[in-house]
Amino acid sequence: MKNDELKYYYEHNMSPEHQDISDIDVHYARRRKLYRQCGIPEIAFHDAEILEVGPGGGYNTLAFFHWKCKHVDLVEANPAGIKDMQYLFKEQGIPNDRYSIYECYIEDYENRNKKYDIVIAEGFIQHIENQKEVLDKLTSLLNDKGVIVITCEDKISWFVELMKRLVGWAITQNISEYEKKVQYLAEIFEPQLKQLRGVSKPPADWVRDIILNPEINNEHDLNLISAIKYLGDGFEVLGSSPRMFTDYSWSKDIWSDYKKEYENQFAEKRLSLLMANMCEVILPVEQVQILARHFETIVKAEVEYEQTLDAGRINDILAVMDSMSEIVTDSMPNEFVKVFNEIKDVLLCIKAGKEVKMEKYPDFFTAFGRTQQYISFEKNNYATMDNGIQL
């Protein structure tokens, strides 16, 4: 079984992974903060053997060189990404002996029993069918006490971007040429992206990847707790971005089941992923579960809309939103309630065949989800004794 996320990139001969690094120190600071949230200090990369899977144009890889890693192996199956990466590294003066590029899927990667201190797999596992195969391969490549960083996503965190995506598909359904769609939507979304401080991806690349890429909008997902459960007892959680979890256990209580506590926290806090820059939301688990089921139904209807452009699917989404409206109004922060209500107005506009002017919806215009989460693990090579103590 192969993951097919790259099929779209092959079709259009592209790698939409460019970033603005005109202020390289800001770029490094963004990556430093990400890894700090994940419990990995900059010094951990010093003299480290690193494997990065799916690096695209290599922009994030630059931080590893800056932090004086020993060597980076880069597994990238997209020829356009490799071309961009090679150009970037040459432009930035990165010596050839600091890295090796392997043009293949991670499933096919052969490394002659080499093991890594740090494995990075960013932005793709949550979208692919063969998650188990890929995670097994990645974890098998780690040294004892090595660190792995992966990305997660679930139906809740995807909601706001999904609704922007629906708008994009609806207003370009009569534009047949792909690049014309990209440029038309880039003009619409550029002012919105500028409202989100810290965005580094060009608007056209964001449109290509988030709005028009059919391979990322499917039934697959991988939330933070699913990742923790899958990696299991052989891995300890180091951290996550955003930092959702708190371990209140006593440092000497080595028997504490902190992963179960993380699961409980996620069940209560999951709606916090709906919107970037929104305060933490903690609700009774029963309410979270009800809303989560509604969001999952909305995702399914939106996927069907993209496949058929059937306005009936918009009716389905509106019906679901109406049925969840009372809980949203009573339980969620007002900043999200306003976005939620504006989304309904936008959908009614699309349903009526009217022109959608996003600037008329200021809260939806400036809203973005906490779409992708990062989580890091340390490989646990301790033996587990019958009494539960790890030695």
Contacts in CASP RR format, 6 or more apart in sequence:
PFRMAT RR
TARGET T0000
AUTHOR 0000-0000-0000
METHOD contacts of the structure
MODEL  1
MKNDELKYYYEHNMSPEHQDISDIDVHYARRRKLYRQCGIPEIAFHDAEI
LEVGPGGGYNTLAFFHWKCKHVDLVEANPAGIKDMQYLFKEQGIPNDRYS
IYECYIEDYENRNKKYDIVIAEGFIQHIENQKEVLDKLTSLLNDKGVIVI
TCEDKISWFVELMKRLVGWAITQNISEYEKKVQYLAEIFEPQLKQLRGVS
KPPADWVRDIILNPEINNEHDLNLISAIKYLGDGFEVLGSSPRMFTDYSW
SKDIWSDYKKEYENQFAEKRLSLLMANMCEVILPVEQVQILARHFETIVK
AEVEYEQTLDAGRINDILAVMDSMSEIVTDSMPNEFVKVFNEIKDVLLCI
KAGKEVKMEKYPDFFTAFGRTQQYISFEKNNYATMDNGIQL
1 129 0 8 1.000
1 130 0 8 1.000
1 133 0 8 1.000
2 105 0 8 1.000
2 107 0 8 1.000
2 130 0 8 1.000
3 105 0 8 1.000
3 107 0 8 1.000
3 124 0 8 1.000
3 127 0 8 1.000
3 128 0 8 1.000
3 129 0 8 1.000
3 130 0 8 1.000
3 134 0 8 1.000
4 128 0 8 1.000
4 129 0 8 1.000
4 215 0 8 1.000
5 124 0 8 1.000
5 127 0 8 1.000
5 128 0 8 1.000
5 215 0 8 1.000
5 216 0 8 1.000
6 77 0 8 1.000
6 78 0 8 1.000
6 215 0 8 1.000
7 215 0 8 1.000
8 213 0 8 1.000
8 214 0 8 1.000
8 215 0 8 1.000
9 15 0 8 1.000
9 16 0 8 1.000
9 78 0 8 1.000
9 80 0 8 1.000
10 78 0 8 1.000
12 178 0 8 1.000
12 208 0 8 1.000
13 80 0 8 1.000
14 80 0 8 1.000
14 208 0 8 1.000
15 56 0 8 1.000
15 57 0 8 1.000
15 78 0 8 1.000
15 80 0 8 1.000
15 81 0 8 1.000
15 83 0 8 1.000
15 84 0 8 1.000
16 201 0 8 1.000
16 204 0 8 1.000
16 205 0 8 1.000
16 206 0 8 1.000
16 208 0 8 1.000
16 209 0 8 1.000
16 213 0 8 1.000
17 55 0 8 1.000
17 56 0 8 1.000
17 57 0 8 1.000
17 58 0 8 1.000
17 59 0 8 1.000
17 81 0 8 1.000
17 84 0 8 1.000
17 201 0 8 1.000
17 205 0 8 1.000
17 209 0 8 1.000
18 57 0 8 1.000
18 59 0 8 1.000
18 84 0 8 1.000
18 201 0 8 1.000
18 202 0 8 1.000
18 205 0 8 1.000
19 27 0 8 1.000
19 59 0 8 1.000
19 60 0 8 1.000
19 200 0 8 1.000
19 201 0 8 1.000
20 27 0 8 1.000
20 200 0 8 1.000
20 201 0 8 1.000
20 202 0 8 1.000
21 27 0 8 1.000
21 59 0 8 1.000
21 62 0 8 1.000
21 200 0 8 1.000
24 62 0 8 1.000
27 59 0 8 1.000
27 62 0 8 1.000
27 63 0 8 1.000
27 200 0 8 1.000
28 62 0 8 1.000
28 63 0 8 1.000
28 66 0 8 1.000
30 198 0 8 1.000
30 200 0 8 1.000
31 60 0 8 1.000
31 63 0 8 1.000
32 42 0 8 1.000
32 63 0 8 1.000
34 241 0 8 1.000
34 374 0 8 1.000
35 41 0 8 1.000
35 42 0 8 1.000
35 44 0 8 1.000
35 45 0 8 1.000
35 149 0 8 1.000
35 376 0 8 1.000
36 42 0 8 1.000
37 239 0 8 1.000
37 240 0 8 1.000
37 241 0 8 1.000
37 242 0 8 1.000
37 243 0 8 1.000
37 374 0 8 1.000
38 149 0 8 1.000
38 238 0 8 1.000
38 239 0 8 1.000
38 240 0 8 1.000
38 241 0 8 1.000
38 374 0 8 1.000
38 375 0 8 1.000
38 376 0 8 1.000
39 238 0 8 1.000
39 239 0 8 1.000
39 376 0 8 1.000
40 118 0 8 1.000
40 147 0 8 1.000
40 149 0 8 1.000
40 238 0 8 1.000
40 376 0 8 1.000
42 67 0 8 1.000
43 67 0 8 1.000
44 118 0 8 1.000
44 147 0 8 1.000
45 63 0 8 1.000
45 64 0 8 1.000
45 67 0 8 1.000
45 68 0 8 1.000
45 69 0 8 1.000
45 118 0 8 1.000
46 67 0 8 1.000
46 68 0 8 1.000
46 69 0 8 1.000
47 68 0 8 1.000
47 69 0 8 1.000
47 70 0 8 1.000
48 64 0 8 1.000
48 69 0 8 1.000
48 70 0 8 1.000
48 117 0 8 1.000
48 118 0 8 1.000
49 69 0 8 1.000
49 70 0 8 1.000
49 71 0 8 1.000
49 73 0 8 1.000
49 114 0 8 1.000
49 115 0 8 1.000
49 116 0 8 1.000
49 117 0 8 1.000
49 118 0 8 1.000
49 143 0 8 1.000
50 64 0 8 1.000
50 69 0 8 1.000
50 70 0 8 1.000
50 71 0 8 1.000
50 72 0 8 1.000
50 73 0 8 1.000
50 116 0 8 1.000
50 117 0 8 1.000
50 118 0 8 1.000
50 119 0 8 1.000
50 120 0 8 1.000
51 72 0 8 1.000
51 73 0 8 1.000
51 75 0 8 1.000
51 111 0 8 1.000
51 116 0 8 1.000
51 118 0 8 1.000
51 119 0 8 1.000
51 120 0 8 1.000
51 141 0 8 1.000
52 60 0 8 1.000
52 61 0 8 1.000
52 64 0 8 1.000
52 72 0 8 1.000
52 73 0 8 1.000
52 74 0 8 1.000
52 75 0 8 1.000
52 119 0 8 1.000
52 120 0 8 1.000
52 121 0 8 1.000
52 122 0 8 1.000
53 75 0 8 1.000
53 76 0 8 1.000
53 106 0 8 1.000
53 119 0 8 1.000
53 120 0 8 1.000
53 121 0 8 1.000
53 122 0 8 1.000
53 124 0 8 1.000
53 138 0 8 1.000
54 74 0 8 1.000
54 75 0 8 1.000
54 76 0 8 1.000
54 77 0 8 1.000
54 78 0 8 1.000
54 106 0 8 1.000
54 121 0 8 1.000
54 122 0 8 1.000
54 123 0 8 1.000
54 124 0 8 1.000
55 61 0 8 1.000
55 74 0 8 1.000
55 76 0 8 1.000
55 85 0 8 1.000
56 76 0 8 1.000
56 78 0 8 1.000
56 81 0 8 1.000
56 82 0 8 1.000
56 84 0 8 1.000
56 85 0 8 1.000
57 81 0 8 1.000
57 84 0 8 1.000
57 85 0 8 1.000
57 88 0 8 1.000
58 74 0 8 1.000
58 81 0 8 1.000
58 84 0 8 1.000
58 85 0 8 1.000
58 88 0 8 1.000
58 89 0 8 1.000
59 88 0 8 1.000
59 200 0 8 1.000
60 120 0 8 1.000
60 122 0 8 1.000
61 72 0 8 1.000
61 74 0 8 1.000
61 85 0 8 1.000
61 99 0 8 1.000
62 88 0 8 1.000
62 92 0 8 1.000
62 94 0 8 1.000
64 72 0 8 1.000
65 72 0 8 1.000
65 92 0 8 1.000
65 94 0 8 1.000
65 98 0 8 1.000
65 99 0 8 1.000
69 98 0 8 1.000
71 97 0 8 1.000
71 98 0 8 1.000
71 99 0 8 1.000
71 100 0 8 1.000
72 98 0 8 1.000
72 99 0 8 1.000
72 100 0 8 1.000
73 99 0 8 1.000
73 100 0 8 1.000
73 102 0 8 1.000
73 111 0 8 1.000
73 114 0 8 1.000
73 116 0 8 1.000
74 85 0 8 1.000
74 99 0 8 1.000
74 100 0 8 1.000
74 101 0 8 1.000
74 102 0 8 1.000
75 102 0 8 1.000
75 104 0 8 1.000
75 105 0 8 1.000
75 106 0 8 1.000
75 109 0 8 1.000
76 82 0 8 1.000
76 85 0 8 1.000
76 101 0 8 1.000
76 102 0 8 1.000
76 103 0 8 1.000
77 103 0 8 1.000
77 104 0 8 1.000
77 105 0 8 1.000
79 103 0 8 1.000
82 101 0 8 1.000
82 103 0 8 1.000
85 101 0 8 1.000
86 101 0 8 1.000
89 99 0 8 1.000
102 109 0 8 1.000
106 121 0 8 1.000
106 134 0 8 1.000
106 137 0 8 1.000
106 138 0 8 1.000
107 130 0 8 1.000
107 133 0 8 1.000
107 134 0 8 1.000
107 137 0 8 1.000
109 137 0 8 1.000
111 141 0 8 1.000
114 141 0 8 1.000
115 141 0 8 1.000
115 142 0 8 1.000
115 143 0 8 1.000
116 141 0 8 1.000
116 142 0 8 1.000
116 143 0 8 1.000
116 146 0 8 1.000
117 143 0 8 1.000
117 146 0 8 1.000
117 147 0 8 1.000
118 146 0 8 1.000
118 147 0 8 1.000
118 148 0 8 1.000
118 149 0 8 1.000
119 138 0 8 1.000
119 139 0 8 1.000
119 141 0 8 1.000
119 142 0 8 1.000
119 146 0 8 1.000
119 147 0 8 1.000
119 148 0 8 1.000
119 149 0 8 1.000
120 148 0 8 1.000
120 149 0 8 1.000
121 134 0 8 1.000
121 138 0 8 1.000
121 148 0 8 1.000
121 149 0 8 1.000
121 150 0 8 1.000
121 151 0 8 1.000
122 149 0 8 1.000
122 150 0 8 1.000
122 151 0 8 1.000
122 374 0 8 1.000
123 151 0 8 1.000
123 372 0 8 1.000
124 151 0 8 1.000
125 131 0 8 1.000
125 134 0 8 1.000
125 135 0 8 1.000
125 150 0 8 1.000
125 151 0 8 1.000
125 152 0 8 1.000
125 222 0 8 1.000
126 151 0 8 1.000
126 152 0 8 1.000
126 153 0 8 1.000
126 220 0 8 1.000
126 221 0 8 1.000
126 222 0 8 1.000
126 372 0 8 1.000
127 153 0 8 1.000
127 215 0 8 1.000
127 216 0 8 1.000
127 218 0 8 1.000
127 220 0 8 1.000
128 134 0 8 1.000
128 220 0 8 1.000
129 220 0 8 1.000
131 220 0 8 1.000
131 222 0 8 1.000
131 230 0 8 1.000
132 230 0 8 1.000
135 150 0 8 1.000
135 230 0 8 1.000
135 231 0 8 1.000
138 148 0 8 1.000
138 150 0 8 1.000
139 148 0 8 1.000
139 231 0 8 1.000
139 235 0 8 1.000
139 379 0 8 1.000
142 148 0 8 1.000
142 379 0 8 1.000
143 379 0 8 1.000
144 379 0 8 1.000
144 381 0 8 1.000
145 378 0 8 1.000
145 379 0 8 1.000
145 381 0 8 1.000
146 378 0 8 1.000
146 379 0 8 1.000
147 238 0 8 1.000
147 376 0 8 1.000
147 377 0 8 1.000
147 378 0 8 1.000
147 379 0 8 1.000
148 235 0 8 1.000
148 376 0 8 1.000
148 377 0 8 1.000
148 379 0 8 1.000
149 374 0 8 1.000
149 375 0 8 1.000
149 376 0 8 1.000
150 222 0 8 1.000
150 227 0 8 1.000
150 374 0 8 1.000
150 375 0 8 1.000
151 372 0 8 1.000
151 373 0 8 1.000
151 374 0 8 1.000
151 375 0 8 1.000
152 221 0 8 1.000
152 222 0 8 1.000
152 223 0 8 1.000
152 224 0 8 1.000
152 226 0 8 1.000
152 227 0 8 1.000
152 372 0 8 1.000
152 373 0 8 1.000
152 374 0 8 1.000
152 375 0 8 1.000
153 221 0 8 1.000
153 222 0 8 1.000
153 223 0 8 1.000
153 371 0 8 1.000
153 372 0 8 1.000
153 373 0 8 1.000
154 221 0 8 1.000
154 222 0 8 1.000
154 223 0 8 1.000
154 270 0 8 1.000
154 273 0 8 1.000
155 221 0 8 1.000
155 292 0 8 1.000
155 295 0 8 1.000
155 296 0 8 1.000
155 298 0 8 1.000
155 299 0 8 1.000
156 270 0 8 1.000
156 271 0 8 1.000
156 273 0 8 1.000
156 274 0 8 1.000
156 291 0 8 1.000
156 292 0 8 1.000
156 295 0 8 1.000
157 273 0 8 1.000
157 274 0 8 1.000
157 369 0 8 1.000
157 370 0 8 1.000
157 371 0 8 1.000
157 372 0 8 1.000
157 373 0 8 1.000
158 221 0 8 1.000
158 299 0 8 1.000
158 369 0 8 1.000
158 371 0 8 1.000
159 274 0 8 1.000
159 295 0 8 1.000
159 298 0 8 1.000
159 299 0 8 1.000
159 369 0 8 1.000
160 274 0 8 1.000
160 275 0 8 1.000
160 339 0 8 1.000
160 364 0 8 1.000
160 367 0 8 1.000
160 368 0 8 1.000
160 369 0 8 1.000
160 371 0 8 1.000
161 210 0 8 1.000
161 368 0 8 1.000
161 369 0 8 1.000
161 371 0 8 1.000
162 217 0 8 1.000
162 298 0 8 1.000
162 299 0 8 1.000
162 302 0 8 1.000
163 302 0 8 1.000
163 343 0 8 1.000
163 346 0 8 1.000
163 347 0 8 1.000
163 364 0 8 1.000
164 189 0 8 1.000
164 192 0 8 1.000
164 210 0 8 1.000
164 211 0 8 1.000
165 210 0 8 1.000
165 211 0 8 1.000
165 217 0 8 1.000
165 302 0 8 1.000
165 306 0 8 1.000
166 302 0 8 1.000
166 305 0 8 1.000
166 306 0 8 1.000
166 314 0 8 1.000
166 317 0 8 1.000
166 347 0 8 1.000
166 350 0 8 1.000
167 346 0 8 1.000
167 350 0 8 1.000
167 356 0 8 1.000
167 358 0 8 1.000
168 185 0 8 1.000
168 188 0 8 1.000
168 211 0 8 1.000
169 211 0 8 1.000
169 305 0 8 1.000
169 306 0 8 1.000
169 309 0 8 1.000
170 309 0 8 1.000
170 350 0 8 1.000
170 356 0 8 1.000
171 185 0 8 1.000
171 188 0 8 1.000
171 350 0 8 1.000
171 356 0 8 1.000
172 181 0 8 1.000
172 184 0 8 1.000
172 185 0 8 1.000
173 309 0 8 1.000
175 181 0 8 1.000
175 184 0 8 1.000
178 212 0 8 1.000
181 212 0 8 1.000
182 204 0 8 1.000
182 207 0 8 1.000
182 208 0 8 1.000
182 212 0 8 1.000
183 204 0 8 1.000
185 207 0 8 1.000
185 211 0 8 1.000
185 212 0 8 1.000
186 203 0 8 1.000
186 204 0 8 1.000
186 206 0 8 1.000
186 207 0 8 1.000
187 203 0 8 1.000
188 358 0 8 1.000
189 203 0 8 1.000
189 206 0 8 1.000
189 207 0 8 1.000
189 211 0 8 1.000
190 203 0 8 1.000
191 359 0 8 1.000
191 365 0 8 1.000
192 358 0 8 1.000
192 365 0 8 1.000
192 366 0 8 1.000
193 199 0 8 1.000
193 201 0 8 1.000
193 203 0 8 1.000
193 206 0 8 1.000
195 365 0 8 1.000
195 366 0 8 1.000
196 276 0 8 1.000
196 366 0 8 1.000
196 368 0 8 1.000
199 206 0 8 1.000
201 209 0 8 1.000
209 216 0 8 1.000
210 216 0 8 1.000
214 306 0 8 1.000
217 302 0 8 1.000
217 303 0 8 1.000
217 306 0 8 1.000
218 303 0 8 1.000
219 300 0 8 1.000
219 303 0 8 1.000
223 266 0 8 1.000
223 270 0 8 1.000
223 373 0 8 1.000
224 240 0 8 1.000
224 244 0 8 1.000
224 262 0 8 1.000
224 266 0 8 1.000
224 373 0 8 1.000
224 375 0 8 1.000
225 262 0 8 1.000
225 263 0 8 1.000
225 266 0 8 1.000
227 375 0 8 1.000
228 237 0 8 1.000
228 259 0 8 1.000
228 262 0 8 1.000
228 263 0 8 1.000
228 375 0 8 1.000
229 259 0 8 1.000
229 263 0 8 1.000
231 377 0 8 1.000
232 259 0 8 1.000
233 380 0 8 1.000
233 384 0 8 1.000
234 379 0 8 1.000
234 380 0 8 1.000
235 377 0 8 1.000
235 378 0 8 1.000
235 379 0 8 1.000
235 380 0 8 1.000
236 377 0 8 1.000
236 378 0 8 1.000
236 380 0 8 1.000
237 245 0 8 1.000
237 258 0 8 1.000
237 259 0 8 1.000
237 262 0 8 1.000
237 375 0 8 1.000
237 376 0 8 1.000
237 377 0 8 1.000
238 376 0 8 1.000
238 377 0 8 1.000
238 378 0 8 1.000
239 245 0 8 1.000
239 375 0 8 1.000
239 376 0 8 1.000
240 373 0 8 1.000
240 374 0 8 1.000
240 375 0 8 1.000
240 376 0 8 1.000
241 373 0 8 1.000
241 374 0 8 1.000
241 375 0 8 1.000
242 272 0 8 1.000
242 273 0 8 1.000
242 370 0 8 1.000
242 373 0 8 1.000
244 262 0 8 1.000
244 265 0 8 1.000
244 266 0 8 1.000
244 269 0 8 1.000
244 272 0 8 1.000
244 373 0 8 1.000
245 261 0 8 1.000
245 262 0 8 1.000
245 265 0 8 1.000
245 266 0 8 1.000
246 265 0 8 1.000
247 256 0 8 1.000
247 258 0 8 1.000
247 261 0 8 1.000
247 262 0 8 1.000
248 261 0 8 1.000
249 256 0 8 1.000
249 258 0 8 1.000
249 261 0 8 1.000
250 256 0 8 1.000
254 389 0 8 1.000
254 390 0 8 1.000
255 388 0 8 1.000
255 389 0 8 1.000
267 285 0 8 1.000
267 288 0 8 1.000
267 289 0 8 1.000
268 282 0 8 1.000
268 283 0 8 1.000
268 284 0 8 1.000
268 285 0 8 1.000
268 288 0 8 1.000
269 280 0 8 1.000
269 281 0 8 1.000
269 282 0 8 1.000
270 288 0 8 1.000
270 292 0 8 1.000
271 281 0 8 1.000
271 283 0 8 1.000
271 288 0 8 1.000
271 291 0 8 1.000
271 332 0 8 1.000
272 278 0 8 1.000
272 279 0 8 1.000
272 280 0 8 1.000
272 281 0 8 1.000
272 282 0 8 1.000
272 370 0 8 1.000
273 369 0 8 1.000
273 370 0 8 1.000
273 373 0 8 1.000
274 281 0 8 1.000
274 332 0 8 1.000
274 336 0 8 1.000
274 369 0 8 1.000
274 370 0 8 1.000
275 335 0 8 1.000
275 336 0 8 1.000
275 339 0 8 1.000
275 367 0 8 1.000
275 368 0 8 1.000
275 369 0 8 1.000
275 370 0 8 1.000
276 367 0 8 1.000
276 368 0 8 1.000
276 369 0 8 1.000
276 370 0 8 1.000
278 333 0 8 1.000
278 335 0 8 1.000
278 336 0 8 1.000
279 333 0 8 1.000
281 332 0 8 1.000
281 333 0 8 1.000
283 331 0 8 1.000
287 327 0 8 1.000
287 331 0 8 1.000
290 324 0 8 1.000
290 327 0 8 1.000
291 324 0 8 1.000
291 327 0 8 1.000
291 328 0 8 1.000
294 320 0 8 1.000
294 321 0 8 1.000
294 323 0 8 1.000
294 324 0 8 1.000
297 316 0 8 1.000
297 320 0 8 1.000
298 317 0 8 1.000
298 320 0 8 1.000
298 321 0 8 1.000
301 313 0 8 1.000
301 316 0 8 1.000
301 317 0 8 1.000
301 320 0 8 1.000
302 313 0 8 1.000
302 317 0 8 1.000
304 310 0 8 1.000
304 313 0 8 1.000
305 312 0 8 1.000
305 313 0 8 1.000
305 314 0 8 1.000
305 317 0 8 1.000
311 350 0 8 1.000
311 351 0 8 1.000
314 347 0 8 1.000
314 350 0 8 1.000
314 351 0 8 1.000
315 351 0 8 1.000
317 347 0 8 1.000
318 344 0 8 1.000
318 347 0 8 1.000
318 348 0 8 1.000
318 351 0 8 1.000
321 340 0 8 1.000
321 343 0 8 1.000
321 344 0 8 1.000
321 347 0 8 1.000
322 344 0 8 1.000
325 340 0 8 1.000
328 336 0 8 1.000
328 337 0 8 1.000
328 340 0 8 1.000
329 337 0 8 1.000
332 340 0 8 1.000
335 363 0 8 1.000
338 363 0 8 1.000
339 363 0 8 1.000
339 364 0 8 1.000
339 367 0 8 1.000
342 361 0 8 1.000
342 362 0 8 1.000
342 363 0 8 1.000
342 364 0 8 1.000
343 364 0 8 1.000
345 361 0 8 1.000
346 356 0 8 1.000
346 358 0 8 1.000
346 361 0 8 1.000
346 364 0 8 1.000
349 355 0 8 1.000
349 356 0 8 1.000
350 356 0 8 1.000
358 364 0 8 1.000
358 365 0 8 1.000
359 365 0 8 1.000
380 390 0 8 1.000
382 390 0 8 1.000
382 391 0 8 1.000
383 390 0 8 1.000
383 391 0 8 1.000
384 390 0 8 1.000
385 391 0 8 1.000
END
